[in-house]
């Protein structure tokens, strides 16, 4: 039998270990020998990872083994400040082009060999990359050795020693991006503001702020935070998939100058007011689409008492993200049936509950679109209005008509369907219940941890139990959980499955379903990309109504919870577990967003 070449050995080993299947191996070998690949010169391992989505570390660990590359385990290494400084010294000495090549090749200089002090150990996630020797020679060492390292470990170290540059800001600095500036407000200049004006002109803050808005829209950011800090610094942060991350730190600039630019470009705020809360809005056309931004400004305290520092939070309102198809919300199991049944009734209240930022408004608007019809009068009372809902009359809350006044007057406006942004007090809750009991369909939100506690909250507001029992159709508690990146997620090893059993999964679940963990790649944020909703839908069956009707001094939440489970309700935790069975999310995310069922 002729001896197998190295490519055949790699393919055979990966097939034997179940890392790839026979069909994938055949296709990848054909691709490797194709005319097109003779130009790209990708080897089998690279083709399997980039074209067929094979697990990077599983493939290249075997490749490294067959090519006799040593493996370095970063968990066993001392990654202190001295080590980071050592690596940075080599990287900083590289020319710009070589540094870019080093990043593309997924490699880093790491340490000198303990046995040969003049030999540099270079770690790489793909030790077969043909650019490795080119970059290695640029480190100007007598000898070097390439060692294999796990991709995630390498990425974590790279973030510490060579964090990614903000490409958008780089283009701004090079004047390669032009910002179409909107007209700013006209304010009287005073002598006290001269220093700020000089600072604004000097540091091109207008371009920075406008560029921040553009980048936020392009990256699908939900909120932008602009926060003044000590030492003439201002932090710009983006909330992506529910988590804040630093976008830019503006240094050597008076924070008041940054805030002055933000206020100048925001309608309905006073640039010279620095000691009270202010709310305003911004409108821009970005990439051909009309965008709105809701701006909240609050004064904050720091150790520098001479300065009047502020924090700004800008909510990005992108109408393109409005979901009008209820199916796209991904309601699971019984929650879907309960929700559809509730909104198809001619009257009653549909309540969405959960913390700020859990997607309650998105779900309500999607539900509203199912019932909007030219034959019905749909009114909304929101403060503030975030998204324009076609087919609804959205009341304008302002100085001359407050939220409370609009609530009192709405019944005189001949409504059929009403969206009340939030049942924030007894007057609002009583009006919503009254409308539901007089033939109207009402949608609203509450801030409670789960569905049963929403009933207790309304009861404590002073709403009579018999009114609640007959007014409410369904209460849906919602959370948004991060979803795993489809490119790099990895199945859990058998050694990691013990936690799943402790969490409540059965041995049968572990056999029938594949459970995954977050890994991290260049297409995601540490293994996560996007979010999905989980729901707990408490439908008001006859049994639930009886429990509420018989409430004495307080509503028995546990009795409601038990009865709802008998009626088929999935709790938030159960809903999260189902998402794990689908392979959508991981254990730590469900633990972080749900509480243990009692």
N, C-alpha and C positions, 0 to 999 in steps of 0.2 A: 504493500500500500504506500503510495507516494506521501511524502511528508507535507502536512498542511502549511500554507504560508501564514504569516502573522495575522492577516485580515480574516482568513478562514477560522483561525484559532479563536480570535476575539468573537466572531459571530457565533461559532459553535459553543463557546463558553457561556455567552449571554443567553443563548437559546436553552442550553442545558440547565441553567439556573433559573429559568422562568422570567428573566428580565424582559425578553422580547419573545414574540411568537414566530413561527416559521414563515408566515406570510410577510410579516414586517422585515424579517431577515432577507428574504428573496428580493423584495422591492428595494431595500436599502443597498443591496449588493449591485443591483441593476443601475441604480442611481449613481453609485460610486464609479462604475465603469462607463458611464455615459459620456458623450462628447462634451456636454455642457460642464460636467464636473472636472474635466481635464483643465478648464480655465480656472475654476474655483479651487481645485485641489483640496477638497474636503475629504478627510479620512472617514472610515466607517462609523467610528464613535461619534464624530461631529454630525454626520448625516442622521444618525439615529436620534440624537438629542434635538437637533434643530428642525428636522423635517417630520419626524414621527412621534415627537413628544416623549421619548424614552426618558426615564429618570436619570438626570445628569450624573449624580454621584454613584449610582449603581453601575452605570456604564463605565465611567472613567476610573472607578476603583479597579475594575477588572482589566481595563486597558493598561493602567499603571502597573498592575501586578504582572501582566504578560510582557510588558516592556522593561520590567525590573526597576521601576521608579520606587524609591522609598516613600512611605506615607508619613506625614507629620500630623500629629493630633494637637490642635491648638488648645484644647481643654487641659492638656498636660503641660502647657508652656506658661511661663510667667509673662503675661501681657501687661506689664506696668508702664509708667510714663517713660522710663528709660528705653524700653523696647520700642515704644511708639516713636520716640525721638530718633532712634537708630534707623528705623524704616524711613521716616520722613526725610532724614538727611540724604539718603540715596535718591529718593523720589524728587526732592527739590533740585538736585544737581542735574536731573535729566532735561534735555531740550523739550519744548512744548510738544513737538510731533512724537517724540519717543514716549512721553508721558501718556499721550492719547493711545499709542500702540500698546503700552503696558496695561491700560485699563481694558482695552478690547481683548487682549490675550488672557485676561483674568489671572494676573500674576502679581507677586510682591517680593522684593528683597526682604529677607526675614532675620537672619542672624549669621554669625561666623560659626563654622563647624567646630565643636569642642575638641575634636582630635586633630584637625588641620586648621590652624588659626588663620591661614591665608585663603581659605576656601569659603565662599559665600553660599549659604543655603537660600535658594529661591523657591518659593512655594507657588504652585499653580493648580487651578481647578481642572485644567486640561493640559497635562504635561506634554502632549503631542502637538500643541499649537506651533505652527512653523515660524511665528514671529517671536517666540521665546528667545532663541539664540541672538536675534537682532537686538532686542532690548537688553538682554543679559550682558552683551559686550559693552553696552553703554554705561554699565555700572563701574567700569574701569577697575576690575579686580583680576588677579592672576588666574584664579580658579573659581569655578562655581559648580553647584550641583542642583539640578531641578528635582523637586520633591512634589508629590501629589498631596493636596489638601481638599477637604470638603468645601463645596461651593458656598454654602451658607456661612461657614467659619471665615472663609476668605472675604466674603462681602461685609461681614461685621467688622473685620479688622480694617478693610479698605475705608469704611465709613469713618473710622477713627483717624486714620493717617492721611487720607486724601478725600475729604467729603466732596460731593458733587457740586460743581459751580452752578449758580443760578443762571441758566442760559439766557433767559429773557432779560435779566439785568445786564448781562454782558453785552447783549445786542443794543440795549439802551445806551450803555456807556460808549459803544462804538458808533452811535447815531444810525444804526441800521434799522431801527424801528421808529416810525413816526407816529406820534399820538395826535389824534384829532381832538384838540382841546375845545370843550364846551365853554360858553361864556360864563364867567364867574360872577358872583354877586358883587355889588359895588358898596364898599364900606368907606367911611371917612377914615383917613389916615391920621394918626396922632404921633407926637414926638416919641412916645413910649414904644411905638410899633416899628420905628425905623430900623432897629437892630434885627428884628424878625424879618423885615422885608429884605435886608441885605443877605441874611442867612438863606432865605427862600431862593433868591436869585443865584446865590453862589452855589448851592448844592443841587440845583435842578430837581427840586422836590416835586414839582408839578408833574413832570414826566414819570417820576418814580411812582407816584400815587395812581396816575392814570394807567400806567403799565401794570400796576398791581391789580386793578379792576379787570383789565383785559385778560391777564394770566389766570385770575380766579375763575372767570367764565370758561376759559378754554380747558382748565383742568377739572371742571365740575365741582368746584369748592362750594360748600354750603354757607360758610361764614368766614369773613376776614376780620382778624383782630389786629388793631394798631394800638400798642401799649407803650406809654412813656416809661422810661427807666432811668435810674441814677447814672451819672457819668456821661451825660449828653448822648444817650442811646435811645432808640425807639425800635421796638420789636414788631415785625410784621409776621403774623401767623395765619396759616390756612387750616380750616377744619375740613379734613378729607375722610370720608367714611366714618364720621363720628369722632375722630381723633385730631387734636391740634398738632401741627408740625410747623417748625420755623421756615418761613419763606425767605426772609431777609432781615438783617439787623442794620439799621441806619446809625452809623457811629459818627462822632465828632460833629453832631448837629444838635442845636437846642431843640428838645422835644416840643416846646411850644410852637416852633416854626413848622414842624411836621403837622401838628394839630391845626394850625392856622390854614394850611393848604387843604386839609381834609374838610374843614368847615367852610372855606371859601367855595368849595366845589359841591357843597351839600345845600339843598334848599331847606328853608324853614329853621335854620339855626343861626345863632349870633356868634360871630367869630370872637368877639371881645368878652363873652361870658365864659368864665372858666371855673365857676363854683357851683353850678347847678346842672341837673340832668337835662339833656336836650334830645329831641327826636327829630329826624329829618329824612330826606330821601334824595336819591341821585337817579337820573335817567341817562343812559348812554346807548348809542347804536354800536354794537360790537359784532364784527364779522357779519354785518348785514342784518342783525336781529336786534330789535328793541329790548333793552335790558333795564330792569329796575333794581335798585339797591335800597334797603331800609337801614337807616343809620341810627345807632344809639350811642350817645356820648355821656360818660359819667366821670366826675372828678375822683381822683384817687390820692392816697397819702403815701409818701415815701420818706426816706431819711433826709432828703434834701428839702427842708421846709421852705426855703426861699423860692422854690419853684412851685407853680400851680400845674401839677401833672394831671393828665386825663387818660381815660381808656376809651377806645372806640370799637364797637362791634358792628360790622356791616353784614347784613343778611343778603345773600345773592338770590334774587327772585327771577328765575328763568322759566318763563311760561312753557318752554319746550319740554320741561320735566313734568308738567302736569299730566297725571294719568287719568284718561277719560274712560278707559276700559277696565272694569272691575276685575276681569279675569287676570289682568297683568299684575294685580296685587299679590297673587299667589296665596290666597286664603286656603288653609289646609283642612282636610278632614271635615268634621262636623261644622266647623266655623263657617265654611262656605255656605252650606245649606241653611244654617241659622240666619246668617246675614242677609241672604237673598230673600228668605221668607219674611224677615222683619221689614225690609225696605219696600216690599211689594204690598204691604198693608196700606189701607187708605189713610190711617191715622196712627198716632203713637210717637214715642221718642226713640231715636237710635243714638246711643251715647258711646263715644270713643274715649277711652281713658288711658293715661300713661304719662310719663315725664316729658318735659320739654324736649323737642327734637326727635320724638319717636315716630313721627310720620302720621300723627292723628289727622292733621288737615288734609294730607294727601289722600288718605283713605276716605274721608268724608266727601271730598270733592269728587272722587271717582264714583262714590255711591250716588251723589247728587246728579251726576251726569246720566245715571241709569233712569232717573225719574223725571228729568227736565223734559218738558213737552210744551209745544205752543199753546195747548189748551189749559195749562195751569200757570198760576202766578207764583213764581219762586222768588222769595226775598232772602237776602243774607244780611246779618248784622255782625260785622267783624271790626275789631279795632286792633291793629290797622288791617285794611284789605291787602292781602298778599298777592293773590292770583286773580286774574280776570276770568270769571266763569260765564261762558257764552250761554245766553238764554235765561240768565238770572238777573234780577235787579239788586245790585249791591249798594246798600245804603251808605251814604257818606257821613261818617262820624267826624265832628269837628267842634270848634268853639260854640257854634250856634245850635248844634244838635248833639248832645252827649249820648253815650251808650245807653244810659238809663232812660233818657227821653225817647230814644228810638224803640226801646223795648216796650215802653208804655204805649207808644203810638202805633205799634205794628199791627195790632188787631183791627185797627180802623182802616188798614190799607188793603183789606180783602185778600189775605194770603191763602194759598193752598198748601205750599211747602215752604218751610222756614229753616234756614241754617243760622243758628246762634253760635258765634265763635267759641264762647266759653260760658258755662254756668258758674259765674264767679261769685254770686251772692244770692241771698234769699229772693230778692225781687226778680232777678233773671230766671232763677230756677222755678219760681212760682208761675211766672208768665209762660215758660216753656211747657210746664205741666198742664197749665190751663189750656194752652193751644192744643196740646195733644189730646186732651179730654173733650175738646169741642170740634173734633173732626179734622185736625190738621196733622200733617206729617212733619215732624221736627227732627233736625240733626243737630247734635251739639257735642261738646267735649268737657271732660273733667280731669283734674290732676289727682289720680289715686293710683296705688300700686297694682291693684288687680280689680277684676270685675265685681266680686261680691262687696268689696269695701266702698265701691261707688254708691251702692244703695244706702250704706251706713252714713256716708258723707251727706247725701241729700236729706236723709232723715234728721241729721244733726243740724242742718240748715233750717229746719222747721217745716219741712213738707210732710203732710199727713200720710201715714202708711197706705190708706185706701186710695189716695190719689196716685201714689207711686205705683202701686200694684196694677192699676188699670191704665196708667199712662205709658209705661216703659215697654218697648217691644224687645230690645236686645241691648246688652252692654258688652262692648268689646274692648278688652285690654290689649294693648299692642306694644311691642318692642321692635327695634331694628337691631339685627345682629350682623356682624361682619361675615362676609362669605370668603371661602378659600379661593386662592388663585388657581384657576383651572390648569395653568401651565406647569406649576411647580409643586402642587400639593402631593403628599406622599402617604401611602397606606401605613397605618400603625403597625409596628412589629408586635409579635405575640407577647413580648415582655412588657409592652406598654398598655396592654388591654385590661390589666387588673383594675385600673381606675374606672373603666367603663362598667364593670360588674358592681363595684362599690357605688357607682352613681345611680344604678337602677336598671341597667340593661341585663338581659338574660343570656345564658350560654347560646340559646337558639338565635338571638339577635346577632351575636358575634359570628355565628356560622353563616347566617343568611345575608348579612350586610358587610360592606367594606367601610371601615372608619378611617378618616384621614387626619393628618396634622399639617400645620403651616410650616413652610420651609423658607421661601423667599427667593426671588429672582429679579432680573432687571425690568420685568413687566409689572411688578406689583409692589405693595408696601409691606415688607417683612412677611410675605406669605398671604396677605389679605388683599382682596380687590372687590369693591362693591359691598352692598348690604342687602339683606332680605328681611321681610317682616315675619314675626311669629305672633300668633293671636290666641286669646282666651275669650271665647264667645259664650256669654251667659244669656241664653234665650229664656224669656219669661213664659214658662209653661204654667199650667194650672197649679201644679205642686209648688212652684216658686212663688206664685202670686199668693197662695194660701199662707206660706211662711211669712211673707211681708205683711199681709193683712193682720196676722196674729201677733205682730211685733208689739211688745210691751213698752218698757222704758228704753230698750235699745234693740236694734236689729241683730239677729243671731247669724253672723257671717258664716260660722262653721256649718250651721244647718243648711244654709243656702249653698255653700260650696259642695257639701256632700250630696245634696239633691241634684245640683247641676251636673256633677260627675255621673250620677245615675241616669240623668237625661242624655248623657253622651258628650258633655263638655270636655275638651282637652284643656288642661292648664297650660300656662306659658311654658313651664318646664317640659311638659309632654310634647308640646309643639316644637320646642327646641330640639328635643331628642329625635323627633321625626326628621327635622332638617339634617341632623347628623347621620341618620340612616340613609338619607338621600345622597350623602357625600357633599353637602353644601357648606357645612360649617364644622367646627371642631369643639371638643369638650370644654376648653377654657373659656370660649366665647359664650356658651350656654350657661356655664357656672356664673360668669360675670354679669349676666343680664336677667337671670331668673332666681327665685328663692326656692328653698326646699319645701316640698309639699308636706303639710302636716296631716 
